Amino acid sequence: MGGLVADSMEAKGTRFLKTCVPVSIEKDAGGGLKVTYKNLTDRQTQEEVLSLIHISEPTRPLYISYAVFCLKK
């Protein structure tokens, strides 16, 4: 089910950074978030200023830990 939602979001223009990991997140003077992340495929580090619109954590007790951060430019 999650794959169908992601596919639909991508078709509507959402960009997923699937091979990236965050290096740092800092608040900038304008209230945005300066996100520095590393692409694990080409090992390049990039920065973008984004706005946080949602944080989601698991709702069921599982043996995995994750969070989903929805950010927009």
Rosetta blueprint (number, residue, H / E / L):
1 M L
2 G H
3 G H
4 L H
5 V H
6 A H
7 D H
8 S H
9 M H
10 E H
11 A H
12 K L
13 G L
14 T L
15 R L
16 F L
17 L L
18 K L
19 T L
20 C E
21 V E
22 P E
23 V E
24 S E
25 I E
26 E E
27 K E
28 D L
29 A L
30 G L
31 G L
32 G L
33 L E
34 K E
35 V E
36 T E
37 Y E
38 K E
39 N E
40 L L
41 T L
42 D L
43 R L
44 Q L
45 T E
46 Q E
47 E E
48 E E
49 V E
50 L E
51 S E
52 L E
53 I E
54 H E
55 I E
56 S E
57 E L
58 P L
59 T L
60 R L
61 P L
62 L L
63 Y L
64 I L
65 S L
66 Y L
67 A L
68 V E
69 F E
70 C E
71 L E
72 K E
73 K L
